[in-house]
C-alpha cells in the first residue's frame, strides 16, 4: 500500500503537491493550484488524467483553465503517477475499476466540502470513464463534467466480445499481473506511440524527456487483468440504465480517428444521456486531444470554455 509519499523537489509542480488519503488508507498524490492572478474567479475544476498518466503531463492544459479563472485540483489515480503501484515494476494494474470510482467519489466529497464552487470535473480517457461511472452511480454531482476521449470501449481489431474473451483467456493462462505487451523503447516503437497519441512532435518529445528524467512516475504496459477488467467495466457502463438519469451537463470530446478507444461507443452513450453534448474531431486528431497540435487544442479548449460558460454560473 502507498503508506507515504515523497517526490523530487525539482518536479515542475512540486510546490503545489500534497497527499490525500482515501477512506481505505491508500495515499494519493494531490495537486492544487489557484487561478492565474488577476483573473476573475469562475470556480473549481478537478482535472483527472488517463491510464499511465501523471499530473505533470497536463500541466499546460491545467494552465489554460487557470488562465480562465479556475482553481484547479487533481490527483494521480491509485497505482500510477505518484500514487503508488499495484503490481511489480512499471506494469499498470487495478483489481477492479470500481476502486477508482470509489476514490473519485471520496475525493470529490472532500474537495467540494473544502471550498465553495461552482465545481466542474474533467476526465481524460480512463479518467473520463471513471468520471462517467461516478456520475451514473450518483457518487458525484458537479455543476458540469467534461469527458475528453473517454474510455467507453477499447479499440480492438477483433471486436469487443472477442477482445474481452481473449483478455480473460490470457489472464487465466498465467500470471494475471503480467504485462499485456512489452513496451519497447526503439525509435520505431516511439514513433508508433506518437502517432496513436498526438500529432504534436514537441509535446510528445517533452513527455519522453519527462519519462527519462522521472521514470518512477511513469508506467509501462497494463496487466492482462487490467485489460480484461477494462473490457468488463466499460461494457457494464455502456449498458447501465442510470446513464439516462444523469442530470449533470456533460460535454464529450472525441477523436474519430482514435486508435485507443472507440469514439463510436462514446457517441452511442452520449445519445442516451439527457444533457450530453458531443464535439468530434477528424483525421488530424489522435487520442490526446488536449495535447494535440495547437489548432486542434485551440478548438478543443474553445468548445470546453463555451460549454462551461453556458452551464456554470459565474461566482
Beta strands, then each sheet from edge to edge (+ up, - down):
strand 1: 17-21
strand 2: 27-33
strand 3: 43-48
strand 4: 70-75
strand 5: 119-124
strand 6: 144-148
strand 7: 249-255
strand 8: 276-281
sheet 1: 1+ 2- 4+ 3+ 5+ 6+ 7+ 8+
end
